[in-house]
Amino acid sequence: EVQLVESGGGLVQPGGSLRLSCAASGFTFMHSYMSWVRQAPGKGLEWVSDISSGGSTTYYADSVKGRFTISRDNAKNTLYLQLNSLKTEDTAMYYCKFRSFRGQGAQVTVSS
């Protein structure tokens, strides 16, 4: 059974930073392409970032490019998303994603 468990969300002021983690199990993580997506209040799901199975190739939405960094530790079956220079418009529930599977999400709230 695929399980994805996000953690690390919270309340942060504009300009602040957070690091999200996603613990994965139930599939071969080290061979799997992974993603982060987010959903802001009242809006649809938005793609944020992708990473290849080995971690050498990454992609970012224009809205987060230069501020967010996706990474992974295949030895720990864990996916990360470093969020820097946060803006109020980054407020959302953040999900790690494998194929059609998502975790329960980590809430990120950016507010002064």
N, C-alpha and C positions, 0 to 999 in steps of 0.2 A: 504494500500500500504506500503510495506516494504521500509523504508528509513534508510540509514546508512551514517552518515556524519563525516568524519575524520577531525581532526585538530591537530595542534601542531608540524607539521614538520618544517624543516628549515635547515640552513647551520651550521655545527658545526665542530670544529677541532677534529682530532683523540684524543681519550681519553675522549672526552666530553660526555654530557648526553642530552637527550631529553625525553619528556613525550608526547606520543600520546594519544588522546582521540577519542572516537567514540560514537556519540549520536545516539541512536537507537529509532525507532518508527515504528508503523504499525504491530507489533506482540508482543507476550507476552515475553518480554525480560527476565524476572526473571525465566522463565521456559526453557530458550533456551541456548543450548551449542554454544559457540562463538569461533571464531578463528581470528588470525592475519596471513596474508600472505603478501609476498612482491614480487616485480618484479624489478630486476636490469636492467639497460639499455642493450638491446640486448639479454636478457635472458628470460627464461620462468618463470612462477609463482612458487614461493617457499613457502612452508608452514613454518611458524615461531613458532606459539604457539597456544594451545587450552586451554579453561577453561570450567569447568562444570557449570551448571546453578546456583548452589549455591556458586561457587567460591572456593570450597574446594579442587578440583582436577585440576592440571595444567600439561601441557606437553610442552616440548620445543624441537626445533631442536638442534642437537648437535652444530651447528655453533653459536648459541646464548645462550646456556645453561650457567648459571652463570653470564651472563651480562644483559639479558633482564628479566623483570618481568611483567607477565600479571595479571591483576586484574579487578574487576568490582564493580560497585555500583548499585545494583538492584533498589534502591530507586530513583536513578537518571536516570535509563535506559542508563547507560554509561559504556563503556568498555575502559580499559586503557592498554597502553604498555609503561613501563618504560625502556628506552634504556640507558645503562651505558657502559662505556669503549668502546665507539664506534670506529670502524675501517673503513678504506676506503672501504672495501668490504661490509660494511653494507649500502652503498649508494643504494637507491632503492625507488620506490613508495610503500608505505605501505598501505594495505587495511584491514579493518575489514570485517569479513565474517560471514554470517548466512546462512546456507544451501547453495544454489546456488547464493545468493545475496552478492554483494560487494558495497562499497561506491565508491566515486570518487577518493579516495586515498589522502595520505599526503606524500609529497616528503621529503625524508631525504637525505641530501648530507653531506658526511663526507670528509672534505678536509682541508689541511693546506694552 
